[in-house]
């Protein structure tokens, strides 16, 4: 019986190998045509089955789901801009910690090496350390030391604008994807790259980056080397700022508070309960985050420094939440990608809520060639700008007018009062104002609630405002 079974298995394998039960030597075949994928005789049609995304450096996986976004306690500021609303967030990846001074110094060091003569570009990336300066406080040591001195290497970078944070995300994307290609033997590290010939993910995929080939390049069926394609799945999606919904969802870490599909405990902070101190025996009484306990009390009494942080604390301080994320409350506030609107929670979609979508496409010259700037980056043109979408109705306008319906093409500046004259009212709302969240070393506990939100012009920075990166997950929410 066993011999008969073995003979049948051998016969089946032989027939399949001869192409009688399928095409081309045992590879996966198309369910549409029967042609074999990735085979020279059928045109080398690409197909990769079972792809599973790996987390990029510094990132942890955040399994998505539904949650109630918005206010969880009394709105003591009376802003009415975070109405509770149930939404769903797709799975994604997020930095385990806030971006540290060391992380950001790696960026500025790279800029100095690649663009040594371009002081304007280098200075544009530097954090504004003068924000530590105060007219009635001795903060000059922080102006000179906080970003540069090794004592603060593991502290969160601050004084970075939203624009600067986005530029860092783009740079990090390119360096991570370049390193992936180097580790795979597809490229060699080129420390001499400069000017237009600088590796970016976009220019490499477009065939414009002229790098040095590695020892194990990708090959065509005829044995010639080829560039990695996006369809190969080797390179990672872009690092970016998280959306407000993603950030808030990740901060709560409700994965630890579920029983099946039942949420057992609604959180105020990234931990259970309404208390700000540890209740575990070993750490009992210690503060769970870095914040201001009361007027003039930034860190406690000498001999018992309760949070051990006069200003910021190292990024791995305190206990992580159930997703393994550190300092999602306190330490420094964090930029998110959303444009601020008071009533965003009433407008945005139920799935992946976000205000700030700007659709772009690559610019081409008259000959159809991609256009690059002086740094080799592909130039993009705006196709659609939805930052202001749905603003402009009679219900949303805040300016006086005799006949709103007669007014056409109202912009944000028309709807929200913008008056920079001293003593005159300004709403401070525009398409260049972004949300930040999380509370900081100089905030009271109210701002540590993930549902609270504040906003600032995207070109400005603060000494208590930093950021962390996120990355889109492609494929299933958790893997099949």
N, C-alpha and C positions, 0 to 999 in steps of 0.2 A: 504493500500500500504506500509506504514511504517512497519507494523507488519510483512508483507511478507518479506520485505528486511532484517529485523532483524533475522527472522527465517533462511533465506538463509545464512547470515553471521555466525550464530551460527552453522549451519550444516557444513559449510566449515571448521570452526575452529575445530569442533569435529572430522571430517574425517581426517584432517591434523594431529591432535593430536594422532589419533589412528594409524598413520603410513601408511594410505592408499594412501596419496598423496606424501609421502616422508618418509625417514627413521629416526627413532630415536627420537622422542620427540620434534620436532620443532627447532632444531639447524640447522646451515648452513650445507648443504650437498654438496658433490663433484659433479661437473658437468662432471667428468670423469667416476665415478663409482656409484654415487648416495649415497655413504656411508656418514654418518654424521661425521663431523670433531669434534675433542676434545671430543669424546664419548668413554667410556670404551669398549662398546660392539663391536666397529669397530676398536679397536686397538689404540684409543687416537691419531689419526692423527692430528698433530698441524696445525692450520690455524688461522691467525689474519687478519681480514678485516678492512680497513679504517684507517690503521696506519698513524699517523701524528707526525713527529719528533718535539720535543720541543727543543728550544735553550738551550744550556748548560749555566752555570753561566758565566756572563760577556760577552756573545756573542750576536750579533745582526744578523738578517737575511739579506743576500745580494742576492737579486734576480738576477739570471744570465741573460746573453744575449750576443749580439754581440757588439764589439767596435773595433776601430782602435788602436792597441797597438803600442807604439813606439814614435818616434820623432814628436813633434808638433811645434817646433821652431828651429832656426838655431843651428846647431851642433857646438857650439863654441869651443869644445874640439877636434874636428876633429877626433873622434874615430870611427865613422861609425858603431857603434855596436847596434843601435836601429832603424833600418829601419822600417818605418810604415808598418803594416800588419794587415788586418782584421781577427779577430779570434772570437771564441765563448767560453764563460766561463760558466760552469754550476753553478746553485745556490749553495751557501754555507753559512757558518756562520763565523763571524770574531769578534775578540775582539773590544769592543767599544773604548777602549783606549790602549795605550802602556802598557805593563806589568810594574807595579810600583815597587818601592823598597819594599813596604809592601807586595805585592803579592809574590815577590821573597824571602823575609825574612820568609814567611810562609813555603816555601819549605826548606830553610836551617834549620829552627827550627825543622821541621819534621825529617830531616836527623839526627840532633843532638840527638833527642829523641829516634829514632829507632836504630841508630848505634852510641851509645855514645862513644864507644872505637875505632871507625874507623876514626881516624883523617884524613887519606888520602882521604877517600871518601867525608868527609865534606869539606875539603879544596878544593877539585877538583870542587866543586859546587860554591864556593864563587866568586863573581865578583872581578876582578883585580882593586882595588881602586888605586893602584900605577900609573895607567895610567893618573890620574889627575896631577901627578907630572911633573913639567917643570923646566928646568935648569935656565930659565930667567923669571920666574913668581912665585908669592907667592900663590901657590895652595895647600899647605900642609893642610889647613883646610878641603878641599874637600877629600883629601886622608883619613883623619881620621873620617869625619862626613857624607859624602854624602850617603853612603849606610846604616849606622847604626843609625844615629841620627833621632829622631822622626820628626824633622823639615822638613826632606826630604822624609817622608813616602809616600807621594802621588806623588812624582817625578818619572820619568821613570828610571828603572834600566839600568845602562850602565856598560861597562867593562865586558860584557858577550860574550863569543865566540858562534859561530854557534853550536858547539857541546854541550855546556852548555844549550843553548836555547832549543835544541831538547830533552835533558834530562829532562828539566823542563816540556816540553809538555807531555812527557811520565808519569812523576810523577803526573801532574794535571789530566790526563785521569783517572788514577787509583784512585785518591782521590775522584773525582767527581762520578765515578761509585760505589765506596764503599759507599759514602754518599747516593746515590740513593737506594741501597739495605738496608741501615740502616733505612732510612725514610719509606720504604715500610714494615719494620718489618721483613725482610728476614734475616738480620744479625744484630749483636750488634757491637758497636764500641769496638775494641780490642786495648787498648792503650799499651798492653804489647807485641804486635807482633814485632818480631825481627828475625834476621838471615834469614834462608830460608823461614820461615813462615810469609811472609809479603804479604798483599793483593796486587795483581796486577790483572788487568782484564783478562789477558791471563791465569794465573795460576788458577784463580777461575773457569773460563769456562772449563779448562782442568781437574778440580776436584782435584787439588793439594793443594789449600789453605784450611787450617783447621781452620776456624773461628768459632765463637760462634753463634748459631742459634738464630734468633729473635723471636718475639711473633707471627708473621704472616708469616711463611715460605710458599713457593710454595709447592703444594701437588700433588702427583700422584693420579690416580683414586681410589687406594685402601686406601687413607688417609695418606700414609707415605710422609714425606717431601722429596723434591728434590731440586737440585740446579737450579738456573735460567739459562736458555739457551739463546744463542744469538737470537734464533728464537722467544723468548718471546718479544723482542723489548723494554725491560726495560732499558738496559744500552746504553750509547751513543757511537758513533764512537770516534775515537781518536782525542784529541787535537793535533795540528801539526803546523808547520810554513806554511804560505800561499805560494802558488807558485808565481812566479813573475807576471804571467798574472792575477791571482786572486788579488794580492795586487794592481797592477796598475788599474785594473778595479774598485775595491772598492774605491780607492783613488779619482778617477774622480767623482764618484757618479752621473753618467749621467742620472739616473732615473728621475731627476728633469728637464731635458732638452729635453724631448721627447714629440712629438705630435703624438700619435699612434705609428707607426713604423718609424716615421721621427725624426731624431736628429736635433733639432733646433739650438743648439749652441755647437760647439766643444770647449772644455775647455783647457786652458794652465795649470791652477792650479786646486785644488779641489773645486774651486768656479768659478763663471762666471766672465768674463772680464780679462783684463791684468794688473789690479792694485792690489797692495799688502795692500791697506788700506781699511777700512770699509767705505761704502758710506751711511749707515743708519744714520739717523739724531742723534739718541741717542749716537752712537758709532763713529760718523764720524771722520775720520782721524786716528783711532786706527789701528795698524797693525793687519793683519789677522793671523799671524803666528810668530813663534819665530825663527829669523834668524839674520844674520849680515847685517846691512844696508849699511855699508861702512867701510873702514879701521879704526880700533880703535873704532867703534861705535857698541857696543853690546846691548845697551838697551835704548839709548836716554839720554836726559839732566835731571839732578836732578830737581825735581819739576814737571816733565812731562815725567816720564819713559814710553816711548811709548809702549813697549811690556812687561814691568814690569818683565823682566827675564834677569839676567846677564849671567846665564848659561842655564840650562834646566828650564822648567816651569812645574807645576803640570799637570798631564795627562788629566784633564778635562778643560784645558785652551782653550781659543779662541772658535770660533763657530764651531760646527760640520758640516760635509758635508751633502749632501742629504740622505745618508744612516745612518746618525747619528754617524759617526765615527769622533773622535777627533784627531787633530794633525797628519793628514796624510801628511802634508807638514810642515817641520821645527820641532823644538824641539829636536828629535833625529832621526838619520837614523834607518832603521829597516831591520833586516835580512829577506831574503826570502829563500825558500828551493832550488832554482835552482843552478846548477853548472854553472859557467860563461863560455860562449864562445862568441867571438865577433860576430859571424854570427848565433846565435841561432834563431833569428827572421826569417831567411831564411830556417831553417831546421825543426823546430818543427811543430807539427800538427796544423790544423786549429781549432780543438776542444780540449779544455783543454791543451793548449801548455805547455810543461814542459820538461826541460832537467835535468836528475838526477835520473831516475828510476833505482832502484836496487831491484831485486826480491829475496826474501828470503823464506826459509821454516824452520820449527822447526827441530832441531837435535834430533835424537833418538839413543839410545844405541843398543847393539846387541840383546837385548830382545824386542825391539820396544817401550821402555819407553822414554818419553820425558826427555831431559837433562836440568838441571837447573844449574845456576852458584851459587857462594857463597852467593848471595843476594836473591836467590829464583827465579830469573827471568829466563824465558825460553831462551835457547841458540838458536840462529838462524844462519843458514849457507846461504851464498850467492849462489843463483842458476843462476842468470843472472845479469850482470852489464851493463847498457846502458848509463852510464854517458859519455862514449867515443864514443857513437854510431854515425856512419857516419864520424867521424874524421878519417883521414888516407888516404883520396883520394889525388891524385896529386895536386888538386886545393887547398887543405887545408893545406898542409905541409909548414912549415916555415924554415926548415933546408936545408942546401946545400947537395946535393947528386948527384952522376953521373948518377945513374939509379934508380929512385924511384920505378918503377914497379918491380924491382928485389928484393926490400926490402919487407919482410913479417912481419906481426904482429906488425906494428908500434904502439907504445903507445903514450899517450898524451905528455909525456916528450920527445919523439923523434920528435914530430911534432912542438912543441913550445919550443923555446930555453930556457933551464934552466941552468943558470950559476950563481952560488953564489959568484964567485970571485969578489973582489972589482974592480970596473971600467969596468966590462964586462956586456954585455947586457943580460937581462933575460926578457922573456915575462910575467912572474909571473902567467902563466896559467897552471893549473893542474886539476886533478879530485877532488882535495880537496880545490878548490877555489870557494867561493859562492858569490852570488849577494846580494847587499844591496841597498836600495832605500829610498828616501823621503826627504833628506836634514836635516840639524840639526841647533842647536843654534850657531854653529861656521862656517856655510856655507853661501855662497852668494845665491841670489834667483835662479840662474840657476839650482841648484841641488834640488830645491823644486818642480820642474816639475816632475810629476809621471813617465813620459817616460824616464827620465835619469836613468842611472844605473852605479854602481861602483862595485868593487869586492875586496875580502879579503880572505886570507886563513882561513878555518873554525875553526882552533885552536886559532886564534888571536882575539883580542878585541880592542875597542877604547872607549875613554871617551865621544863620541857622538853617540854611536851605541847601540841600544836596539832592542826590538822585540815586536810583538804581535802574538797571536795564532789564528788559524783558525780551522774549523771543517767541514768535508764533510757533505752535506745534502743527505740523502737517500730518494728515492721516487721522486715525481714530483717536477718540478722547483718552484711551488708556491702552490700546493694543488688543487685537483679537487673537 
